[in-house]
Amino acid sequence: MMGFDAATVSDLVGSIKEVLEEQFQEVMVQGEVTNLSLSGAGHWYFTLSDANACISCALFKGDALRNPLIRNLKDGDKIVIVGPLSVYQKRGSFQLLAKRIFPAGEGQLKLQYERLKARLSQEGLFDIEKKKPLPLFPKRVAVITAEHGAALQDFLNVMKRRSLWLDILIIPALVQGDGAPKSLYNALKKAEAQNGIDVIVLTRGGGSLEDLWAFNDENLVRAIYECPIPVISAVGHQVDYTLCDYVSDHRSETPTAAAETLSQPQTELKSRLIFCQSHLKSDLFKLYQHVQLMTQKFHPRELLNLMKQKIHDGEKRLSAIHLKERAGELIGLPEASQRVDESILKLRHVTEKNTTQLSEKLLRFEQVLGALSPLKVLGRGYSYVTLTNGDVITSKNDFDLRDQGTKIEIQFHDGKGLAIKG
C-alpha cells in the first residue's frame, strides 16, 4: 500500500459529482412527498419516496415561482418530478433538483411532452430568431378553432368591438379528442392555401393536459414551424403551455388576448384619429373666430373709424400741449437769445480789450517814429537838399556834379524852398 497515492475526499466526491451530473442531466421520478419544509430564503426541501427507497429533493426559489403546485403540496401527496441530479460536495450526498412538478396522474403524458419538447427544441423549432413578425395592420385573418366554441365567440366579440377593417375567415376544426391533431393539421394547410391571409390564429379555451394534447402533436408543430404565414397560438389559459405555443410566431394567453394583439394597432390608430379630429375641430373653430375677428377689424368702415379716432386723439393731444403759448419753451428761444446776448457781451469785451491794446501799441510806435523822424532834426535848425524828382543830394561832391541852373529843393522843418544852382 505504500507504493500507491491515495485520492483526497474532495477528488473522490468531485469525480462522483462530475460523472453523476453528466449521466443524469434530466430525470423524471414519481414518488410520495415527505418531510416537506420551506426555508427562510424561499427554497423548498422534501423527500420523495416509495416502499423501498427515498431520495432528497430541492426546489429552489426561482423554480418554485414557476411551479405553483408546490404551495398546495403536503406530505403524502404523490407527484412526478422532472430535473437533474446534483451532488452536494460538502456532505458527499446527492439530491434531485426539481425543475418541474406535476400530479402523479399526469406523469406519462408529461414525460411524452417533455421528451418531445426537448427533441424539437434541439432541432431549433422554438428558436426566437426564426419567428416571423406579425404584420402591423393585417387585412385578413384565418381563425382555426371549434366552430361553436366559446373561444371563437370571445375572439369575434373583441374584434367586433376593436377592429376597423379586419376580414376574418373561420376554418372549423376539432380541438379535442383523437381526431383533433389531424383536423388541426388539415385546417392549417387549408388556411395556407387561401389567398390574402396575413395571420393564422390557432385557438381554443383552457383545459387539462389531456384536453390540450392535440396541440402537442408533432406533425402539427412541424407544420406550424414550416408555415409561411405568421401563426398566433392562443391555446388555454395563462398557466397552460403547449408545444404549439413554443413553435408559433406569437403566443397569446387567451383567445381574447389574441384578438387584442391583432386589433391593438387599429385601436391606437383609431384613438389617434379621434384625437386629431378633436384637435382639428378645435383649431378650425379658433381659425374661424380669428378670421371673423380680422374681417371685422379690417373692414373699411372700421378702418375709417379707426383713422378718425386716431385723428381725434391727435388733435386732443395737440391742444393739450399748447404749442403757440409754449413755442419759446419748446424750441428753446429764450436759451438761444441768452446765449446770443452772452456772445455779444463777450465779443464786445474782447473787441474793447483788443482795441485798447492796439491803441497803446500804436501810440508807442508813434512815439518811437516821432523820435526818429527827420522833422525832429530839422526842427533843431537842420535842412536837406533834394532834386525836384526827390533824389537827395547827400554830399558836396554830389552837389558839384549837378549842372548850372538845376532846380533844387531845400527841405526845412516847416516846409520846402525852391532854389537854382548858380
C-alpha positions as CSV (number, residue, x, y, z in Angstrom):
1,M,0.0,0.0,0.0
2,M,3.0,2.3,0.5
3,G,3.5,2.5,-3.3
4,F,0.1,4.0,-4.1
5,D,-1.2,7.6,-3.9
6,A,-4.5,7.8,-2.1
7,A,-7.1,10.2,-3.5
8,T,-8.4,13.0,-1.4
9,V,-12.1,13.0,-0.3
10,S,-12.6,16.1,-2.4
11,D,-11.2,14.4,-5.5
12,L,-13.3,11.4,-5.0
13,V,-16.5,13.3,-4.4
14,G,-15.7,15.6,-7.2
15,S,-15.3,12.7,-9.6
16,I,-18.6,11.2,-8.5
17,K,-20.3,14.6,-8.9
18,E,-18.9,15.0,-12.4
19,V,-20.0,11.5,-13.5
20,L,-23.4,11.6,-11.8
21,E,-24.4,15.0,-13.0
22,E,-23.2,14.3,-16.6
23,Q,-25.1,11.0,-16.6
24,F,-28.4,12.2,-15.1
25,Q,-28.9,15.7,-16.6
26,E,-32.7,15.3,-16.6
27,V,-34.7,12.5,-15.0
28,M,-38.4,12.0,-14.3
29,V,-39.3,10.4,-11.0
30,Q,-42.6,9.6,-9.3
31,G,-43.0,9.2,-5.6
32,E,-44.6,10.3,-2.4
33,V,-43.7,13.6,-0.7
34,T,-42.5,13.5,2.9
35,N,-40.6,15.9,5.2
36,L,-41.8,19.0,3.2
37,S,-40.3,22.2,4.5
38,L,-39.8,25.9,3.4
39,S,-36.5,27.7,4.2
40,G,-36.3,31.4,5.0
41,A,-34.7,32.0,1.7
42,G,-37.8,30.7,-0.2
43,H,-36.3,27.3,-1.1
44,W,-38.4,24.1,-0.6
45,Y,-36.8,20.8,0.6
46,F,-38.6,17.4,0.8
47,T,-38.0,13.7,0.4
48,L,-39.5,11.7,-2.5
49,S,-40.0,8.0,-1.5
50,D,-41.8,4.8,-2.4
51,A,-42.0,1.5,-0.5
52,N,-38.3,0.5,-1.0
53,A,-36.3,3.8,-1.4
54,C,-36.2,7.5,-0.9
55,I,-34.2,10.5,-2.4
56,S,-33.7,14.0,-1.1
57,C,-35.2,16.8,-3.3
58,A,-34.8,20.6,-3.5
59,L,-36.9,23.1,-5.3
60,F,-35.1,26.5,-5.3
61,K,-37.0,29.8,-5.1
62,G,-36.8,30.7,-8.8
63,D,-38.2,27.3,-9.8
64,A,-40.8,27.4,-7.1
65,L,-42.3,30.5,-8.7
66,R,-42.7,28.6,-11.9
67,N,-44.3,25.6,-10.1
68,P,-47.4,27.0,-8.2
69,L,-48.3,23.4,-7.3
70,I,-45.7,23.5,-4.5
71,R,-47.8,25.9,-2.5
72,N,-50.6,23.4,-2.1
73,L,-48.4,20.3,-1.7
74,K,-48.4,18.4,1.6
75,D,-46.8,15.2,3.0
76,G,-48.3,12.1,1.5
77,D,-49.1,13.6,-2.0
78,K,-47.9,11.7,-5.0
79,I,-46.1,13.7,-7.6
80,V,-43.8,13.5,-10.7
81,I,-40.6,15.5,-10.6
82,V,-38.5,16.5,-13.7
83,G,-35.0,17.7,-13.1
84,P,-31.2,16.9,-12.9
85,L,-29.3,15.0,-10.1
86,S,-26.8,17.1,-8.2
87,V,-24.1,16.2,-5.7
88,Y,-23.7,18.4,-2.6
89,Q,-19.9,18.1,-2.3
90,K,-19.6,19.2,1.4
91,R,-21.7,16.4,2.7
92,G,-20.9,13.9,-0.1
93,S,-24.7,13.4,-0.7
94,F,-26.7,13.7,-3.8
95,Q,-30.2,15.1,-4.4
96,L,-32.7,15.7,-7.1
97,L,-33.1,19.3,-8.2
98,A,-36.8,19.7,-9.0
99,K,-37.4,21.9,-12.1
100,R,-41.0,20.9,-12.8
101,I,-43.6,19.3,-10.6
102,F,-46.8,17.5,-11.8
103,P,-49.5,15.5,-10.1
104,A,-48.7,11.8,-10.4
105,G,-51.7,11.1,-12.7
106,E,-50.2,13.2,-15.4
107,G,-46.8,11.6,-15.3
108,Q,-46.9,9.6,-18.6
109,L,-48.3,12.4,-20.7
110,K,-45.8,14.8,-19.1
111,L,-43.0,12.5,-19.9
112,Q,-44.0,12.3,-23.5
113,Y,-44.5,16.1,-23.6
114,E,-41.1,16.9,-22.0
115,R,-39.2,14.4,-24.3
116,L,-40.9,15.7,-27.5
117,K,-40.3,19.3,-26.3
118,A,-36.6,18.6,-25.7
119,R,-36.1,16.9,-29.1
120,L,-37.9,19.7,-31.0
121,S,-36.0,22.3,-29.1
122,Q,-32.7,20.8,-30.0
123,E,-33.8,20.8,-33.7
124,G,-34.3,24.6,-33.4
125,L,-38.1,24.7,-33.9
126,F,-38.5,27.0,-30.9
127,D,-35.6,29.4,-31.7
128,I,-36.7,33.1,-31.2
129,E,-34.7,34.3,-34.2
130,K,-36.7,32.1,-36.5
131,K,-40.1,33.5,-35.6
132,K,-41.9,35.7,-38.1
133,P,-43.1,39.2,-37.1
134,L,-46.8,39.9,-37.1
135,P,-48.0,42.4,-39.7
136,L,-48.9,45.8,-38.1
137,F,-52.2,46.1,-39.9
138,P,-53.4,42.7,-41.2
139,K,-56.3,42.7,-43.6
140,R,-57.4,39.1,-43.5
141,V,-57.0,36.6,-40.6
142,A,-57.8,32.9,-40.6
143,V,-59.1,31.5,-37.2
144,I,-58.7,27.8,-36.7
145,T,-60.9,26.6,-33.8
146,A,-64.1,24.8,-32.9
147,E,-66.9,26.3,-34.9
148,H,-69.3,26.7,-31.9
149,G,-66.8,27.1,-29.1
150,A,-66.6,29.8,-26.6
151,A,-63.0,30.7,-27.8
152,L,-64.3,31.7,-31.2
153,Q,-67.1,33.9,-29.7
154,D,-64.6,35.6,-27.4
155,F,-62.3,36.3,-30.3
156,L,-65.1,37.6,-32.5
157,N,-66.6,39.8,-29.8
158,V,-63.3,41.6,-29.2
159,M,-62.7,42.0,-32.9
160,K,-66.2,43.4,-33.4
161,R,-65.6,46.0,-30.7
162,R,-62.0,47.0,-31.5
163,S,-61.3,46.2,-35.2
164,L,-61.9,48.7,-38.0
165,W,-61.5,46.7,-41.2
166,L,-60.2,43.2,-40.4
167,D,-61.7,40.4,-42.5
168,I,-62.0,37.1,-40.5
169,L,-62.0,33.7,-42.2
170,I,-63.2,30.9,-39.8
171,I,-61.8,27.4,-40.5
172,P,-63.6,24.9,-38.3
173,A,-61.5,22.1,-36.7
174,L,-61.7,19.6,-33.8
175,V,-59.7,20.9,-30.8
176,Q,-60.0,17.9,-28.6
177,G,-60.1,14.1,-29.0
178,D,-58.4,11.5,-31.1
179,G,-59.2,13.2,-34.4
180,A,-58.2,16.6,-33.3
181,P,-54.5,16.6,-34.4
182,K,-55.3,15.6,-37.9
183,S,-58.2,18.0,-38.1
184,L,-56.0,20.9,-36.9
185,Y,-53.2,19.9,-39.3
186,N,-55.7,19.9,-42.3
187,A,-57.2,23.2,-41.2
188,L,-53.7,24.8,-41.1
189,K,-52.9,23.6,-44.6
190,K,-56.3,24.9,-45.8
191,A,-55.5,28.3,-44.3
192,E,-52.1,28.3,-46.1
193,A,-53.9,27.7,-49.4
194,Q,-56.2,30.7,-49.0
195,N,-55.4,33.9,-50.9
196,G,-54.5,37.0,-48.9
197,I,-54.2,35.5,-45.4
198,D,-51.9,37.7,-43.3
199,V,-52.1,35.9,-40.0
200,I,-53.4,32.5,-38.8
201,V,-54.8,32.2,-35.3
202,L,-54.9,28.7,-33.6
203,T,-57.1,28.9,-30.6
204,R,-59.3,27.2,-28.0
205,G,-60.1,27.5,-24.3
206,G,-58.2,26.1,-21.4
207,G,-58.4,22.6,-20.1
208,S,-56.4,19.7,-18.7
209,L,-53.3,18.2,-20.2
210,E,-55.4,15.5,-21.8
211,D,-57.8,18.1,-23.2
212,L,-55.0,20.1,-24.8
213,W,-53.0,17.1,-26.0
214,A,-53.9,17.7,-29.7
215,F,-51.8,20.9,-29.6
216,N,-48.7,18.9,-28.7
217,D,-48.9,16.8,-31.9
218,E,-45.5,16.6,-33.6
219,N,-46.9,16.8,-37.1
220,L,-48.9,19.9,-36.2
221,V,-45.9,21.5,-34.5
222,R,-43.7,20.9,-37.6
223,A,-46.5,22.3,-39.9
224,I,-46.7,25.5,-37.8
225,Y,-42.9,25.8,-38.0
226,E,-42.9,25.4,-41.8
227,C,-45.9,27.7,-42.3
228,P,-45.0,30.8,-44.4
229,I,-47.8,32.8,-42.7
230,P,-47.3,34.1,-39.2
231,V,-49.1,31.9,-36.6
232,I,-50.6,33.0,-33.3
233,S,-51.2,30.4,-30.7
234,A,-53.9,31.2,-28.2
235,V,-54.5,27.9,-26.6
236,G,-55.6,27.5,-22.9
237,H,-55.1,30.0,-20.1
238,Q,-52.0,31.7,-18.6
239,V,-50.6,28.6,-16.9
240,D,-51.2,26.2,-19.9
241,Y,-48.4,25.8,-22.4
242,T,-48.5,23.5,-25.4
243,L,-45.8,22.8,-28.0
244,C,-47.8,24.9,-30.4
245,D,-47.2,27.9,-28.0
246,Y,-43.5,27.4,-28.3
247,V,-43.3,27.0,-32.0
248,S,-45.8,29.7,-33.0
249,D,-44.5,33.1,-34.0
250,H,-46.5,34.7,-31.2
251,R,-48.3,33.3,-28.1
252,S,-51.4,34.9,-26.5
253,E,-52.6,33.7,-23.2
254,T,-56.3,33.6,-24.3
255,P,-58.4,34.0,-27.5
256,T,-59.3,37.4,-26.2
257,A,-55.6,38.4,-25.8
258,A,-55.0,37.2,-29.4
259,A,-57.8,39.4,-30.7
260,E,-56.5,42.4,-28.7
261,T,-53.0,41.8,-30.1
262,L,-54.2,41.9,-33.7
263,S,-56.6,44.8,-33.2
264,Q,-54.3,46.9,-30.9
265,P,-52.6,48.9,-33.8
266,Q,-56.0,49.6,-35.3
267,T,-57.3,50.7,-31.9
268,E,-54.3,53.0,-31.4
269,L,-54.8,54.4,-34.9
270,K,-58.5,55.0,-34.2
271,S,-57.6,56.8,-30.9
272,R,-55.1,58.9,-32.8
273,L,-57.6,59.8,-35.5
274,I,-60.2,60.7,-32.9
275,F,-57.5,62.8,-31.1
276,C,-56.6,64.5,-34.4
277,Q,-60.2,65.0,-35.3
278,S,-60.9,66.7,-32.0
279,H,-57.9,69.0,-32.3
280,L,-58.6,69.7,-35.9
281,K,-62.1,70.8,-35.0
282,S,-60.8,73.0,-32.2
283,D,-58.1,74.5,-34.4
284,L,-60.6,75.2,-37.2
285,F,-63.0,76.8,-34.8
286,K,-60.2,79.0,-33.5
287,L,-59.2,79.9,-37.1
288,Y,-62.8,80.7,-37.9
289,Q,-63.1,83.0,-34.9
290,H,-59.8,84.7,-35.9
291,V,-60.9,85.2,-39.4
292,Q,-64.2,86.7,-38.2
293,L,-62.3,89.0,-35.9
294,M,-59.9,90.1,-38.6
295,T,-62.7,90.6,-41.1
296,Q,-64.5,92.9,-38.6
297,K,-61.3,94.6,-37.5
298,F,-60.1,95.4,-41.0
299,H,-63.4,96.2,-42.6
300,P,-63.2,99.6,-44.5
301,R,-65.7,101.1,-42.2
302,E,-63.8,100.0,-39.1
303,L,-60.5,101.3,-40.6
304,L,-62.2,104.7,-41.3
305,N,-63.5,104.9,-37.8
306,L,-60.1,103.9,-36.5
307,M,-58.4,106.7,-38.6
308,K,-61.0,109.2,-37.4
309,Q,-60.4,108.2,-33.8
310,K,-56.6,108.5,-34.2
311,I,-57.0,112.0,-35.7
312,H,-59.3,113.0,-32.9
313,D,-56.9,111.7,-30.3
314,G,-54.1,113.6,-32.1
315,E,-56.0,116.8,-32.1
316,K,-56.7,116.4,-28.4
317,R,-53.1,115.7,-27.6
318,L,-52.0,118.8,-29.7
319,S,-54.5,121.1,-28.0
320,A,-53.4,119.7,-24.6
321,I,-49.7,120.7,-25.1
322,H,-50.5,124.4,-26.1
323,L,-47.9,124.8,-28.8
324,K,-48.5,128.5,-29.5
325,E,-48.1,129.5,-25.9
326,R,-45.1,127.3,-25.4
327,A,-43.3,128.0,-28.7
328,G,-40.4,129.7,-27.0
329,E,-40.2,126.9,-24.4
330,L,-40.4,124.1,-26.9
331,I,-37.9,125.4,-29.5
332,G,-35.5,126.8,-26.8
333,L,-35.7,130.5,-28.0
334,P,-35.0,132.1,-24.5
335,E,-31.9,130.0,-24.1
336,A,-30.8,130.8,-27.6
337,S,-31.4,134.6,-27.0
338,Q,-29.5,134.4,-23.8
339,R,-26.6,132.6,-25.5
340,V,-26.6,135.4,-28.2
341,D,-26.5,138.1,-25.6
342,E,-23.7,136.4,-23.8
343,S,-21.8,136.1,-27.0
344,I,-22.3,139.8,-27.8
345,L,-21.1,140.9,-24.4
346,K,-18.1,138.6,-24.7
347,L,-17.4,139.9,-28.3
348,R,-17.7,143.5,-27.1
349,H,-15.3,142.8,-24.2
350,V,-12.8,141.1,-26.4
351,T,-13.1,143.9,-29.0
352,E,-12.6,146.7,-26.5
353,K,-9.7,144.8,-24.9
354,N,-8.0,144.3,-28.3
355,T,-8.7,147.9,-29.3
356,T,-7.1,149.2,-26.1
357,Q,-4.1,147.1,-26.6
358,L,-3.7,148.1,-30.3
359,S,-4.1,151.8,-29.4
360,E,-1.4,151.6,-26.8
361,K,0.9,149.7,-29.2
362,L,0.2,152.3,-31.9
363,L,1.0,155.1,-29.5
364,R,4.3,153.5,-28.6
365,F,5.1,153.1,-32.3
366,E,4.2,156.8,-32.9
367,Q,6.4,157.9,-30.1
368,V,9.3,155.8,-31.5
369,L,8.7,157.0,-35.0
370,G,8.4,160.6,-33.8
371,A,11.7,160.3,-32.0
372,L,13.3,159.0,-35.2
373,S,11.6,161.4,-37.7
374,P,13.9,163.7,-39.7
375,L,11.4,166.5,-39.0
376,K,12.6,166.5,-35.4
377,V,16.2,167.0,-36.6
378,L,15.1,169.7,-39.0
379,G,13.3,171.5,-36.1
380,R,16.6,172.0,-34.5
381,G,17.9,174.1,-37.5
382,Y,18.9,171.5,-40.0
383,S,17.7,171.0,-43.6
384,Y,18.4,168.7,-46.5
385,V,18.6,169.3,-50.3
386,T,16.7,167.2,-52.9
387,L,16.2,167.4,-56.6
388,T,12.8,168.0,-57.9
389,N,12.4,164.3,-58.6
390,G,13.0,163.5,-54.9
391,D,16.7,162.4,-55.1
392,V,18.6,163.5,-52.0
393,I,21.9,165.4,-52.5
394,T,23.9,163.8,-49.9
395,S,27.3,165.5,-50.2
396,K,29.2,168.5,-51.6
397,N,30.7,166.4,-54.3
398,D,27.2,165.3,-55.3
399,F,26.1,168.9,-55.4
400,D,29.1,169.9,-57.6
401,L,28.2,167.3,-60.1
402,R,24.9,169.0,-60.8
403,D,24.6,171.3,-63.8
404,Q,24.2,175.0,-63.6
405,G,20.5,176.1,-63.5
406,T,19.5,172.8,-61.8
407,K,16.5,173.3,-59.7
408,I,16.8,172.0,-56.2
409,E,14.5,172.0,-53.2
410,I,15.6,172.7,-49.6
411,Q,13.5,170.9,-47.0
412,F,13.0,172.8,-43.7
413,H,11.1,171.6,-40.7
414,D,8.2,173.8,-41.6
415,G,8.2,173.4,-45.4
416,K,10.1,173.4,-48.7
417,G,12.0,176.1,-50.6
418,L,13.0,176.2,-54.3
419,A,16.5,177.2,-55.5
420,I,18.5,177.2,-58.7
421,K,22.2,176.2,-58.8
422,G,24.3,179.2,-60.0
